[in-house]
Amino acid sequence: MISNDFAEVMQNKTDEQLIEIVTKRRNDYQPDAIKAADIEIQRRGVDPVNLNRDISSENNTEDRYAVEVKRCLSDSGIRFVQYIIDTLTIFVLCAIFTGIIDAFGGDSGKSMFLMVCLIYLLYFSLMEHNLQATVGMLATSSKIIDLQTEKAPDLKAIIIRTIVSFILLELIINLFIPYPLRDTLSGTVIVVEKKRLIEKS
C-alpha cells in the first residue's frame, strides 16, 4: 500500500517533475515514492514520450551550456566520512571552549557533559539550518533537503532532526541504514550533489 504522504507529495509535482522522478532520478527515491509517482502519472494520463520530447525541444532554445546537478542519496561510506569529520569538529569546539572556561578561572571538568551536549545541539541545528549542511556534509558535497519541496528544510524539521539524533545516537546508527529515523520523522533527507557543465543537445 502506498503511503498517503508520498501520494500527496506527487500530486503537487508538475508533469515534468513526475517524469524526471520515474526516469532520470529513479534511484534517488524510495520504491514507494516511485510507485506513487507512477500512479499519479497514470491518473493524469500523461504521455511520458511526448512530454520528454517537448521538454527537450524547449531546452534546445536556451543557452548552449547548462550546469547539470545530479543528486543521489548518501551511502554508508559517505555517511561514515561525515561522521568522522563532524565528530572531530565537535571535539575541536569542545577543546576551544574548555580552554576559554579554564582561562577565566572556571572548572570545565564540572560542566564538561553539559558543555558537550550544548555544543552538539548548537552545532547541528545552526549548521543544518543556516547552511543545509554540517562540516562533514560540506566536505562530501552533501546537503539536507526537504523531502516534499526538495528545498531547504524549515527550522522545525532541523530541530526534530537534531533532537532525535541526539537522543537515539543516530550519528552511529545512521551509518548502517539508508533512511534513519531522524530523516523519516523530520521529512528530510541527505543527498550528495554533483555538478558539471554540459553542452545542451
C-alpha positions in Angstrom: 0.0 0.0 0.0 1.4 3.4 -1.0 1.8 5.9 1.8 -0.6 8.9 1.7 2.3 11.2 2.3 4.0 10.1 -0.9 0.7 10.3 -2.8 0.2 13.9 -1.6 3.8 14.9 -2.5 3.4 13.5 -6.0 0.1 15.2 -6.5 1.8 18.6 -6.0 4.5 17.8 -8.7 4.3 19.1 -12.2 4.1 16.6 -15.1 7.8 17.3 -15.9 8.9 16.6 -12.3 7.0 13.3 -12.2 8.6 12.1 -15.4 12.0 13.1 -14.1 11.4 11.2 -10.9 10.5 7.9 -12.6 13.3 8.2 -15.2 16.5 10.2 -14.5 16.1 10.4 -10.7 14.6 7.0 -10.1 17.5 5.9 -7.9 17.1 9.0 -5.7 13.7 8.0 -4.3 12.3 5.2 -2.2 10.3 2.5 -4.0 7.0 3.7 -2.5 7.7 7.2 -3.8 8.4 5.8 -7.3 5.1 3.9 -7.2 3.2 6.9 -6.1 4.7 8.9 -9.0 3.8 6.2 -11.5 0.2 6.1 -10.1 -0.1 9.9 -10.4 1.2 9.9 -14.0 -1.4 7.3 -14.9 -4.1 9.2 -13.1 -3.3 12.3 -15.2 -3.0 10.4 -18.4 0.5 11.9 -19.1 2.3 10.5 -22.1 6.0 10.3 -21.0 7.4 10.0 -24.5 5.7 13.1 -25.9 6.4 15.1 -22.7 10.1 14.3 -22.8 10.1 15.4 -26.4 8.5 18.7 -25.6 11.0 19.3 -22.7 13.9 18.6 -25.0 12.6 20.9 -27.6 12.3 23.7 -25.0 15.8 23.1 -23.7 17.3 23.5 -27.2 16.1 27.1 -27.4 18.1 28.1 -24.3 21.8 28.8 -23.9 24.3 26.3 -25.3 25.6 25.2 -21.9 24.0 24.5 -18.6 25.0 23.3 -15.2 23.8 19.7 -14.6 23.1 18.9 -10.9 22.8 15.3 -10.1 21.5 14.3 -6.7 21.8 10.9 -5.1 21.3 9.6 -1.6 24.5 9.4 0.5 25.7 5.9 1.0 27.2 4.3 4.2 30.7 5.2 3.1 29.9 8.9 2.7 28.0 8.9 5.9 31.0 7.4 7.7 33.2 10.2 6.4 30.7 12.8 7.5 30.5 11.1 11.0 34.3 11.2 11.4 34.6 14.9 10.3 31.7 16.1 12.4 33.0 14.2 15.5 36.4 15.8 15.1 34.8 19.2 14.6 32.8 18.8 17.8 35.9 17.6 19.6 37.8 20.8 18.5 35.0 23.0 19.5 34.9 21.4 23.0 38.6 21.8 23.3 38.4 25.5 22.4 35.5 26.2 24.9 37.3 24.2 27.6 40.4 26.4 27.2 38.3 29.5 27.4 36.5 28.4 30.5 39.7 27.4 32.2 41.4 30.7 31.1 38.8 32.7 33.0 39.3 30.6 36.2 36.4 28.3 35.7 36.3 24.5 36.2 35.5 23.0 32.8 35.6 19.5 34.3 32.4 20.0 36.3 30.4 21.2 33.3 32.0 19.0 30.7 29.0 16.9 30.0 26.6 19.8 29.8 29.1 21.7 27.5 29.4 18.7 25.1 25.6 18.4 24.9 25.1 22.1 24.3 27.8 22.2 21.6 26.4 19.1 19.9 22.9 20.6 19.7 24.0 24.0 18.6 26.5 22.7 16.1 24.0 20.5 14.2 21.0 22.8 14.5 22.8 26.0 13.4 24.9 24.4 10.7 22.0 22.5 9.2 19.6 25.4 9.4 21.9 28.1 8.0 23.9 26.1 5.5 21.8 22.9 5.0 25.0 21.0 5.9 27.5 20.3 8.6 31.3 20.5 8.1 31.2 16.8 7.3 28.5 17.2 4.7 30.2 20.2 3.1 33.4 18.2 2.8 31.4 15.4 0.9 29.4 17.8 -1.3 26.2 16.8 0.6 23.3 18.8 2.0 19.9 18.4 3.6 16.7 18.9 1.7 13.1 18.8 2.5 11.6 15.6 1.1 8.5 17.3 -0.3 9.8 20.6 -1.6 13.4 19.5 -2.3 14.5 22.8 -0.8 16.0 23.9 2.5 14.1 22.4 5.5 12.4 24.7 7.9 13.6 25.3 11.5 11.1 22.8 12.9 12.4 20.0 10.8 16.0 20.8 11.7 15.1 20.8 15.4 13.4 17.4 15.1 16.5 16.0 13.3 18.9 17.3 15.9 16.9 16.1 18.9 16.2 12.6 17.5 19.8 12.3 16.5 21.0 13.3 20.0 18.6 11.1 21.9 19.0 8.0 19.8 22.7 8.5 19.0 21.8 8.2 15.3 25.2 9.6 14.3 26.3 6.0 14.7 23.0 4.2 13.7 22.9 6.4 10.6 25.9 4.6 9.2 24.1 1.3 8.7 20.6 2.2 7.4 19.6 4.2 4.3 16.7 6.1 5.9 17.4 7.0 9.6 14.6 7.7 11.9 15.6 11.4 12.1 15.1 11.7 8.4 11.7 10.0 8.5 10.4 12.0 11.4 11.6 15.3 10.1 10.7 14.7 6.4 14.2 15.4 5.3 17.0 13.5 3.5 20.7 14.0 2.9 21.7 14.0 -0.7 25.1 14.2 -2.5 25.2 16.8 -5.2 27.5 16.5 -8.2 27.6 19.4 -10.6 29.1 19.6 -14.1 29.0 21.8 -17.1 27.3 20.1 -20.1 26.5 21.1 -23.6 22.9 21.0 -24.5 21.9 18.8 -27.3 
